[in-house]
Structures are given as structure tokens and as C-alpha cells.
Amino acid sequence: MVAIEEGLTRINSAPYEALLPRPDSPAPLMKGDPNKATVDKWSKTADIFEYGAAANPDMAPIPVLVHPPSLHEEGETRIIPFDINDCLDIETACTSPNLMASFVRVRVGESIETKANATSQAFYVIRGTGSTSSEHGTVSWGDGDLFVVPVTEGALKHTCKEAEKGGAALYWIHDEPLMDYLGVKPNGKKFEPTFFSREKMLAQVQEISHQQTEGERNRLGVLLGNKACDQTKTLTHVLWSLLNSIPAKTVQRPHRHNSVALDLAVAASPNVYTLMGKEIDANGDIIDPIRCDWTPGGVFITPPGWWHSHHNESDEVAWVLPMQDAGLYTHQRTLDIRFVDDELELHKAGKIRGSAFAVTNKQYMHMVECGATVPHTRVAGMKRVWSMQEVEEVPSSSGDAAAPKKKTVKKVASYSKLPAMKASSVEP
């Protein structure tokens, strides 16, 4: 008999037997069936649940935890994992279900190797200068630099040249937990090794700060993208990162997203912190928030779906570098990032939206008018698109057939030439 989880309701099958009758053909589970042993064996691992009780299973929540900088500021050369798999009821090491974060401390003049079964690995230099060598080549790095590497068969060797506190510190994030969950190994690289210098990132932030914008800007940040991820505009096809600054004496109002954030406080004075909570009130303030103070060089976890706001009550600019698996979520169209003031305006208008994609009411009505379907077949080498074309209006049945037909502009299905597709893996 198929097991039913304790506490869930068993549905009486009698009324449904007539709706699911066996076909007249011979039943596959007769005593003489030579495959009965296999069917019986496979049936032992089957579970059937009542939908209402099991649609949102009771899973271990992702906690708000801190990986303090004191861990990488002293001691021997070593990897310092932020492993909370026991909190998440996950068998393999992880910081979130999809990602693993660690500090890597390398004493001056020493080296250490790191290795991961991952499609994406990111390294941010918290402190020090040195180099990293691998099958991809050797790259030199310094304070504030960031680099990512694709699937790597061998190890990466990190060597520290100079550093305060006796050793360099790297913030290392990769997606091995996702590979473990799927039970796979990457079969090809999806992007080329990519390097972001501190100077280039800060220059871009400076350029943004001088741009004319409407209203008062309280968020100066740059998304770190990759030329192989043109559509998602993310660090890799899995990883997402933002170098975000918060001006002095400002608040970044609450927002939320479905990805877990592993936030590195890059620079912060006392009284810089993040408030997090599951709910917001009518004013857009977080209800019963948890406060997480920023400590430079430390990492804190922001759970998925939680509203969070950043507060800088100091006299200096604060910087944070969140690392997320939002490349994957963006590709799946499930990131669902929302900003509190947008949601309050919708609520005041009596609307509750199902997703936060930037689709205006006008765009939505166009999709409805077009049927929100693809009405024409695929053509080799062509891409199906909507284009604006002038068409004749269809007169109403009560109208004058002899009257001149009016023309209007509508969205019409058409084709455009398909650009050369990128290979699924990037060849060296």
C-alpha cells in the first residue's frame, strides 16, 4: 500500500474508482506479470499526499546568521566555510540551498588551493595583494578586485604577496550545493574567466553619481555583468552580484526577492545596518524587524522573500557586496524583485500582482489583444516577434459596408532574422 504521511488526510478512493476505470486490455499487474517484482520494488518509494496539506511543505527556514571578519583576520592559511547545512536539513555543505560561501585566509608568502564541483566560482578580495593560478591562467589581484571562473577541473592556487593582519582574505562563493542537489557535474563552461578591477567598478559608480536623475537618489550601485549573460545581465548564469553604496544619513527603503543574499559588508562605520522581516505595514515599514549591523569584512544572510532595508546613520558612505543565485532565478523569470513603494501604490489602487516583471497595463492589454500566444509557426533562421503595423479596422455588422475603411496601428505577428546563436559552452 502507498504510504500516506502522518497528519495528512487520506481521501476515500471509493467515489473516484468509477472515474479512473481500468482499460479493458489485460491489467499489467496480474499475478502472471513477469515485471511484477520490479513494479513492487518501485512502488515502495512512492508517496501520495493530499494537495492542500502538502503544497507548501514545512521546510527548514533559512536563518539570519553572520560570518564575522574575525575569522579571516588571524590564524593560519586555511579555508573558513560558512557551512549551515545542519540548519537547513541538507546533507552536503552549503550556506544556502544553492550556494556555498567561505573566507580564504592566505598568510603572506604562502599559498592555498581551492577546488569545487561548480559551474561558477567568484572571488572578492577583502584584503591583500597576490595572484591566483589555474588551468585558466594566472591573474594578479588586490584589495577590492573581483573575478569569476567557470567550471574548473583542477584546483585554483591562491598566493599572498602582501597584506595587513598577516594575510590576505578572499570571499569565495560557488554553486557546488546546486550541483550536489541535482547530482550532476558540469559538462562544459558557460562563460570565460572574468575580472573586475576595483578601479573600474568605482569609476562606474562615480559616473552614475553624476548622471541626471529624477528625484533624490539614495542608491548608487553597479550590477556586475558578464558578456556571456547578455539577457540576464548577471555575474554568471547562476551568480548575481551588486556593488552597492549607501550615502551617509540615508535609508534604502525595503525591497524583497526570491533569491538568498549572502551579503559582504565591504566598508561601514558604526550605525550602518540592515533591517529584515517577513511583513511590512501600511507605511512600508518592516514589522518586527531583525537588525543586522554591518561589520567590514563580515558576511550576513538575507533570507529569500524577506523585506529588507539598509540604513546608514553614519557620516560616511557604506558599501555592501551581495552575492546571490539570482542569475538562475532571473533566467527562470522567478526572481520577483519588488520595491515597497511600488507595492504600496498598487495596493492603494486595489491591485495585487502575481509577479513583479516590468509589464505596464498598456503592454498587458496588447498581450491580451494579441491573445498572449504565438499564432504562427517557427521558420528556420527566423525569430517570432510582435511588430507595429497599419491594418484596416473590421467594420461592425451594423455599420455601413460602403463607408471607407479606417486604418489603425496594431501589434501583428511577424518575423525577424535570427542572429547567430551562442554555443552552449564557450570554447577556449
C-alpha positions in Angstrom: 0.0 0.0 0.0 1.3 3.5 -0.8 2.3 5.3 2.3 0.4 8.4 3.5 2.3 10.9 5.6 1.1 11.0 9.2 -1.1 14.0 9.9 -2.4 14.3 6.3 -5.9 13.4 5.3 -6.5 10.1 3.4 -9.0 10.6 0.6 -11.6 7.8 0.4 -10.9 6.4 -3.1 -14.3 4.7 -3.5 -16.1 7.6 -5.2 -13.2 8.0 -7.6 -12.8 4.4 -8.8 -15.6 4.9 -11.4 -13.7 8.0 -12.8 -10.5 6.1 -13.2 -11.5 2.7 -14.6 -9.0 0.2 -15.7 -9.0 -0.3 -19.5 -10.4 -3.5 -21.0 -6.9 -4.5 -22.0 -5.2 -7.0 -19.7 -4.1 -5.4 -16.5 -0.3 -5.0 -16.2 -0.3 -6.1 -12.5 -1.7 -9.6 -12.9 -0.1 -12.4 -10.9 1.5 -13.7 -14.1 3.2 -10.4 -15.0 6.9 -11.1 -15.3 7.7 -7.5 -14.3 5.6 -7.6 -11.1 8.7 -7.7 -8.8 10.1 -4.6 -10.4 6.8 -2.8 -10.1 6.5 -3.8 -6.4 10.1 -2.6 -5.7 9.5 0.8 -7.4 6.2 1.2 -5.6 7.9 1.2 -2.2 9.4 4.6 -2.8 6.2 6.2 -3.9 4.4 8.8 -1.7 1.0 10.4 -2.4 -0.1 13.5 -0.5 -3.3 15.5 -0.2 -2.6 18.6 -2.2 -3.8 21.3 0.3 -1.7 19.9 3.2 1.5 19.3 1.1 1.6 22.1 -1.5 3.7 24.3 0.9 5.8 21.7 2.8 7.2 22.5 6.2 10.9 23.0 5.3 13.8 24.2 7.5 13.9 28.0 7.1 17.0 29.9 6.0 18.2 31.8 9.1 19.7 35.2 9.6 23.3 34.4 10.5 26.6 36.2 10.5 30.1 35.0 9.4 32.3 37.5 11.3 35.5 39.1 9.9 37.5 37.9 13.0 37.6 34.5 11.3 39.9 35.7 8.5 41.8 38.3 10.4 44.2 36.0 12.2 45.4 32.4 12.2 46.9 30.0 9.7 46.4 29.8 6.0 43.1 28.0 5.6 39.6 27.9 4.2 36.8 29.0 6.6 33.5 27.7 5.3 30.2 29.4 6.2 28.5 25.9 6.4 25.0 25.8 7.8 23.7 22.6 6.2 22.7 21.3 9.6 20.3 24.3 10.0 18.8 23.6 6.5 18.5 19.8 6.8 20.7 19.5 3.8 23.2 16.6 3.6 26.1 18.4 1.9 27.9 21.6 2.9 26.2 24.8 2.0 25.4 28.4 3.1 22.1 28.5 1.1 20.4 25.7 -0.8 22.3 26.6 -4.0 25.5 28.3 -2.8 28.5 27.9 -0.6 30.3 30.9 0.9 33.7 30.8 2.6 36.5 33.0 3.6 40.0 32.0 2.4 42.9 33.3 4.5 46.3 33.2 2.9 49.3 34.2 5.0 51.9 36.5 3.4 54.3 34.4 1.3 52.1 31.3 1.5 49.6 29.6 -0.9 46.5 27.5 -0.7 44.4 25.6 -3.2 40.6 25.7 -3.5 38.5 23.2 -5.5 34.8 22.9 -6.2 32.4 20.9 -8.4 30.8 24.1 -9.7 29.7 25.9 -12.8 30.6 29.2 -11.3 33.1 30.4 -8.7 33.5 34.0 -7.6 36.4 35.5 -5.5 36.3 39.0 -4.0 39.5 40.3 -2.5 38.7 41.6 1.0 42.3 42.4 1.9 45.8 42.0 0.4 47.6 41.5 -2.9 48.5 38.3 -4.6 47.7 36.0 -7.5 45.6 33.0 -8.4 46.7 30.3 -10.8 44.6 27.6 -12.5 44.1 25.9 -15.8 42.6 29.2 -17.0 45.8 31.1 -16.4 47.3 33.3 -13.7 45.6 36.6 -12.5 47.0 39.2 -10.1 44.7 40.8 -7.6 44.5 43.4 -5.0 42.0 45.0 -2.5 38.5 45.3 -3.9 39.1 43.3 -7.0 36.6 40.5 -8.0 37.0 37.7 -10.5 34.9 34.7 -11.6 35.9 31.4 -13.2 33.7 28.8 -14.9 33.8 25.0 -14.4 37.4 24.1 -13.4 38.6 20.6 -13.4 41.7 21.2 -11.2 42.3 23.4 -8.2 42.9 27.1 -8.1 46.1 28.1 -6.2 46.0 31.4 -4.3 49.2 33.1 -3.3 49.5 36.1 -1.0 52.2 38.7 -1.7 51.4 41.5 0.8 48.6 42.0 3.3 47.7 43.7 6.5 46.8 41.4 9.5 49.5 39.0 8.4 47.5 37.5 5.4 45.1 38.2 2.5 41.4 37.4 2.7 39.2 36.3 -0.1 35.4 35.9 -0.1 34.7 32.7 -2.1 31.3 31.8 -3.4 30.3 28.8 -5.7 27.3 26.7 -6.7 28.5 23.3 -5.7 25.5 22.8 -3.4 23.3 23.2 -6.5 25.3 20.5 -8.3 25.1 18.2 -5.3 21.3 18.6 -5.2 21.0 17.8 -8.9 23.5 15.0 -8.6 25.5 16.3 -11.6 28.9 17.6 -12.8 29.1 20.4 -15.2 29.9 19.2 -18.7 31.1 22.5 -20.2 31.9 26.1 -19.3 29.2 28.7 -19.8 31.4 31.8 -19.7 35.0 32.8 -19.8 37.0 33.8 -16.7 36.1 37.4 -16.0 37.9 40.1 -13.9 36.5 43.3 -12.3 39.1 45.7 -11.0 38.3 47.9 -8.0 39.2 51.0 -10.0 36.8 50.1 -12.9 33.9 49.4 -10.6 34.4 52.6 -8.6 34.8 54.6 -11.8 31.4 53.3 -13.0 29.7 54.2 -9.6 31.3 57.7 -9.9 29.9 58.1 -13.4 26.4 57.1 -12.3 26.6 59.6 -9.4 27.0 62.4 -11.9 24.1 61.4 -14.1 20.9 63.4 -14.1 18.0 61.5 -12.4 14.5 62.3 -11.3 14.1 62.7 -7.6 16.6 62.2 -4.9 19.0 59.2 -5.4 19.6 57.1 -2.3 21.1 54.1 -4.1 24.3 54.2 -6.0 25.3 50.8 -7.2 26.5 48.8 -10.2 25.4 45.4 -11.3 28.3 43.2 -12.3 27.5 41.5 -15.6 29.1 39.1 -18.0 29.2 39.2 -21.8 28.1 35.6 -21.8 24.9 36.5 -19.9 23.6 39.3 -22.1 19.9 38.6 -21.4 20.1 38.2 -17.6 22.8 40.8 -17.1 24.3 38.8 -14.2 27.7 37.9 -13.0 27.4 34.4 -14.3 24.4 32.3 -15.5 24.0 31.3 -11.8 25.6 34.1 -9.7 24.4 37.7 -9.3 26.3 40.5 -7.6 26.0 44.2 -7.0 28.5 46.7 -5.6 26.1 48.9 -3.7 26.8 52.1 -1.8 24.6 53.9 0.7 25.3 57.6 1.2 25.6 59.0 4.7 22.5 59.7 6.6 20.2 57.9 4.2 17.9 54.9 4.1 17.3 52.5 1.2 13.6 51.6 1.5 12.6 47.9 1.8 12.7 45.6 -1.1 12.5 41.8 -1.4 13.4 39.0 -3.9 13.2 35.2 -4.1 17.0 34.6 -4.1 19.0 34.2 -0.9 21.5 37.1 -0.4 25.0 36.4 1.1 26.0 40.0 1.8 29.6 41.1 2.4 29.9 44.4 4.2 32.8 46.0 2.3 33.0 49.2 4.2 30.9 50.6 7.0 31.2 52.9 10.1 29.2 52.2 13.3 25.4 52.6 13.0 25.1 51.1 9.5 22.7 48.1 9.5 20.0 46.2 7.6 16.5 45.6 8.9 14.8 42.3 7.8 11.3 40.9 8.3 8.6 38.9 6.6 5.9 41.6 6.6 5.5 45.4 6.0 2.9 47.7 7.4 0.7 50.3 5.6 3.6 52.8 5.6 6.0 50.4 4.1 8.0 49.8 7.3 9.1 46.3 8.2 7.1 44.7 11.1 9.2 43.3 14.0 12.4 43.5 12.1 15.7 41.7 12.8 18.6 44.2 12.9 21.9 43.1 11.4 24.8 45.5 11.9 27.4 45.8 9.2 30.9 44.8 10.2 33.5 45.5 7.4 34.8 42.1 6.1 31.8 40.2 7.6 29.0 38.4 5.8 25.4 38.1 6.7 22.5 36.1 5.3 19.3 37.7 4.0 16.5 35.0 3.7 14.5 34.7 0.5 11.3 36.6 0.3 12.1 38.8 3.3 11.6 42.5 3.1 14.9 44.3 4.0 16.0 47.9 4.2 19.5 49.4 4.5 20.2 52.2 7.0 23.3 54.4 7.1 23.2 56.7 10.2 26.9 57.4 10.0 28.7 60.3 8.3 30.5 58.1 5.8 29.4 56.2 2.6 28.8 52.5 3.3 29.4 49.7 0.8 28.0 46.2 0.5 28.5 43.4 -2.0 25.7 40.9 -2.0 26.2 37.5 -3.7 23.1 35.7 -4.8 22.0 32.8 -7.0 19.8 35.3 -8.8 21.4 34.6 -12.2 19.5 31.3 -12.1 16.3 32.9 -10.8 16.5 35.7 -13.4 16.8 33.1 -16.2 13.8 31.2 -14.8 11.8 34.5 -14.6 11.2 33.8 -10.9 13.5 36.4 -9.1 10.4 38.6 -8.4 12.2 41.6 -7.0 9.8 44.1 -5.5 10.3 47.6 -4.1 8.0 48.6 -1.2 6.7 51.9 -2.6 5.7 50.3 -5.9 3.7 47.7 -3.9 2.0 50.3 -1.7 0.9 52.2 -4.8 -0.6 49.1 -6.3 -2.3 48.2 -3.0 -3.8 51.7 -2.8 -5.1 51.1 -6.4 -6.8 47.9 -5.3 -4.3 45.7 -7.2 -2.3 42.6 -6.1 0.1 41.4 -8.8 1.3 37.9 -9.2 4.8 38.8 -10.4 7.0 41.9 -10.5 8.0 41.8 -14.1 8.1 45.3 -15.6 4.9 44.9 -17.6 2.8 48.0 -17.8 -1.0 47.9 -18.1 -0.7 49.0 -21.7 1.7 46.2 -22.5 -0.5 43.8 -20.8 -3.5 44.9 -22.8 -1.5 44.4 -26.0 -0.7 40.9 -25.0 -4.4 40.2 -24.3 -5.4 41.7 -27.6 -2.9 39.5 -29.4 -4.1 36.5 -27.5 -0.9 36.2 -25.5 0.0 33.3 -27.8 2.3 32.6 -30.7 0.0 32.4 -33.7 2.4 31.4 -36.3 4.8 28.6 -36.9 8.6 28.6 -36.5 10.7 29.3 -39.5 14.3 28.2 -39.6 16.7 31.1 -39.1 13.9 33.5 -38.1 12.7 34.8 -34.7 9.0 35.3 -34.0 8.3 38.9 -32.9 5.5 41.3 -32.5 5.7 44.4 -34.7 3.5 47.5 -35.1 1.8 47.5 -38.4 -1.0 49.6 -40.0 -4.1 47.4 -40.6 -7.7 48.1 -41.7 -10.3 48.0 -39.0 -13.0 45.4 -39.4 -16.4 47.2 -39.7 -19.1 46.2 -37.3 -22.0 44.2 -38.6 -24.4 47.2 -38.2 -22.0 49.6 -39.9 -22.2 50.9 -43.4 -20.4 48.4 -45.7 -19.9 51.1 -48.3 -18.2 53.5 -45.9 -14.4 53.9 -46.3 -12.4 51.5 -44.1 -10.4 53.2 -41.3 -6.8 52.2 -40.7 -5.2 51.8 -37.3 -1.9 50.6 -35.9 -1.9 47.3 -34.1 0.6 44.7 -33.0 0.9 42.0 -35.6 2.9 38.8 -35.5 5.9 38.8 -37.8 9.4 37.5 -38.2 12.9 39.0 -37.9 16.2 37.4 -38.9 17.6 35.3 -36.0 21.2 36.3 -35.0 23.8 33.6 -34.8 23.1 31.6 -31.7 25.8 31.4 -29.0 27.2 27.9 -28.3 26.0 26.2 -25.1 29.6 26.1 -23.9 32.4 28.6 -24.6 35.4 27.1 -26.3 38.9 28.3 -25.4 
